[in-house]
Each structure stands twice: as structure tokens, then as C-alpha cells.
Amino acid sequence: MSAARTLGHPRALNLPRAARVRAESGTPYSVNGERIDSVRESWLVEDRWWTGCPLRRRYWEVVSVRGRNLVVFRDLCTGGWFTQAA
């Protein structure tokens, strides 16, 4: 059996997942029903601005009241909220 058959096609890792986020002044205080205890940091990503499909996202690294580390972002083009693995 060839290596190409056993490895298969490449797959994307760490894809964003839609999230239910409650925010105040743009900062999340609840993610998927779990309260946020603290925000570790926030950053803005603007990429592919030269294409027809630019990427604009505001990210937050947060800690839930249960101690879970989460990365959540808001797509600034569509307004949707998403989580990604920390």
C-alpha cells in the first residue's frame, strides 16, 4: 500500500466553532453558558485585506469560572462569535 493511500488527504486542524457569547462593551462575559472569570488578553487580527475576502477578528483569551482556558473571537465582518482551541 502506498504512503499516499495510508495518509489520506490533509485536513485542517483547530477549526473555529460557532459559539454563544454574551458580551458587554464588546468583551465576552459568558461563552456557551459558562461565565468568564477573567480576560488574559485581547488582540486584533486583520489579514488578507488585499483580497476579496479579508479577515478581521477580535480575539480574547479568557478563563472561565471553572478554570478553563478558552480562546474566543468575534468575526468583525459578519459579527459572528467563535471558539478555537487554546
Beta strands, then each sheet from edge to edge (+ up, - down):
strand 1: 17-18
strand 2: 21-24
strand 3: 27-31
strand 4: 34-47
strand 5: 55-64
strand 6: 69-75
strand 7: 81-84
sheet 1: 1+ 7- 6+ 5- 4+ 3- 2+
end
